[in-house]
Amino acid sequence: MLTFYKDFVSSSQFNAIEQSVNKDIARIKDLALQSKEEESYYSDWLSYISDEHLKQLFNDPNPYSKVSRKISLKHGKEYPRLSLTKILTDIFPNYEIHQSGCFYYPKNGFMGWHTNHDKSEDRLYITFAEEDKQSFFRYYKDGNIITDYDNKGITIRRFSIPSEPPYFWHCVGSHTDRFSFGYRLTPSSKKI
């Protein structure tokens, strides 16, 4: 069963997340600018996040997109330390919180369709977009493709990744600078 939530936290939790990201975003932007990762440009980038491209992939539920234009801000084995992790631990006391991604999507940045079905668990993504409705998270549900646009500033999404069909096909596109902070939510073995 597909579960997808957007902006589901309380206003006080949202404010804490927003303050944390605003505190760290200048440092994250500097990391993106200093990144030595080669940035590719695809003039046909929209084709990789299109309905037609998804149809071509249905028989091969690749866990990772083979084509993207994003910069990972992971250095070695470490993601940038974010004050956000502590806040999320407080919001989700029954889960272990593991940072799973920290990406910068430049203008015309994207991550093609993928499922992540080999790592079945809940995901939480917090995005920071420079402009309103100029970047998005797109997903497939019940025969429909849904494009969920980012707000200017912070957008929060949580979704489940199933290991069996129907998979949660999703992709990302951006016409503006977009920063994405991903977390895996694993049910905690400790009782609270």
N, C-alpha and C positions, 0 to 999 in steps of 0.2 A: 504494500500500500504506500503510495506516494504521499509524503507530508512535506509541505512547504509553507513557511511562515515569513512574513515581512514585518519589520518594525513592531515586534511583539513584546518588547520590554516596557516596563513602566516609565513614566516621564523622568523620575529621579534616576533610574538606571540608565536611560538614554543620555541624560545630562552628564552623568559620570563617564560614560563611554566617550561622549563628544569632547569633554574636557581633556580626557586622556589622549585621544587622537590629536586634538589641537596642540597639546603639549609636545607630542612626538613628531608631528608632521614635518616641521622644518628640517629636523635631523634625517627623516626618511627621504625627503626630497633631495637633500644633499647626497645621501647614499645612492639614490637613483642617478644623479648627475655624474657621480664619480665611478659608477659601475663600469667595469672593463668588459662586461659581456657585450659581444657584438650584437648590434640591433639590426635586424633584417627589415626590409620594407617590402610589402606586398601590395602592388597597385590594385590587385583584385581581391583584397582582403575580405570584402563583404561576401564573396562567393563561398568562403570557408565557414561562414556562420549562417548560410542560407538554408531554406527548406529543402532545396534540391540536393545540397551536399549531405544533409542529414539522411535523406532517403538512400543515398549511396552507401551510407555507413551502417544501416540497420542490421545487416547480416554479420558485421564485424564489430561487436561492442568493445572497441578498444578502450582500455581504462584511461589512457592519456591521449590528449590531442597530439597528432603528429605535426600539426602546423600551428604556429602562433607568432604573435609579435608582442612580447612582453619582456620585462626585465625582472628576473628574480633577484630579490635583495638579500638572498641567503649568501653568506660568505663562509666558505668551507662547509662545515656541518651546522653552522649556527645561523639562526634568523636574528635580526636586530632585536635586542631586548626592548620590550614594550611594557609600559605601565598598565596597558590594557589587560594583560594576562591575569593580574591580581584582581581586577574588577570583575572579570568573567568568572573567576573562581568563586567570588562572593555571590554572583548572580546564579550560578549553577552549582550549588553545594553538593549535589548528588552525582556529579560528573568529574572525571579527570579531564583537565583541559590541556590539549597538546597543540602547539602552534604548527600549522601544516602548510603555510604559504604566506609569503609577503611579496607582492608583485607591484610593479609600476607598469601601467599601460599608457604609453604616450598617445598623442593624437593619431588616430587610425590604428590603434593597438587592438589586439584581439587574442582570444584563445578559441580554437576551433572546437567543434562538437566532440564531446567525450562523456564517459559514464562513471569512471572511478569505481567500477563494480568490484574490483579486486580488494578494495578497502571499504567494506560495508560498515558504515557507522554514520552517526549524525554529524553534520558539518555546520559551522557557523562562519559567515563571512561578514565582515564589517568593511564597507568601502567608503573612501573619501574621494568625492568628485569635485573638480574645480568649477564645473558649470552644471546647471539644472537640466535634467532630461537629455544629456548629451552622451551618456554611457548607459550600458544596460547589462542585465543578466537575462539570458534567453533559455527557455527550457521547453521540453516536449511533455505534454500530459494529455492522455485520453484522445489521441489523434489530432491534437491542436498544438501549435507552437505559440508560446506566450512570451512576449517581450516585456520585461519588467524594468522600467527605467530607474536610474539612480537619481536621488535628490541631490541638489547642490549641498556639499558638506557630507554628512553621514547618512548611510543607509545600512540597515542591518537585516540579514537574511539567515534563516536556519532551514536546513532540509536534510532528508534522510537519503542515504545511498544504499539501495538494495543490491544484494549479490546475485540475485536471480531476476529473469525477466518478469514484468516489464522493468527495464533499466531506467535510470533517471538521466536522460540525455540532456546536456546543458552546454552552453557556450557563453562567451563574453565578447562585447564589442564596445569601442569607445571612440568618440569624436573629440575628446578632451583629455586632459591629464587625469588619470584615475589610479588610486592606490587601493590595494586590496589586501586585507589581513585575514587569513584563514585559520580556523581552528577545528580540530576533531574533538567531539564530545563523546567520551567513553564512560558508560555507567560505572560509578565507583563501587569498589568491593567493600568499602567501609560503610558502616551504618551511620546515618546522621540523625 
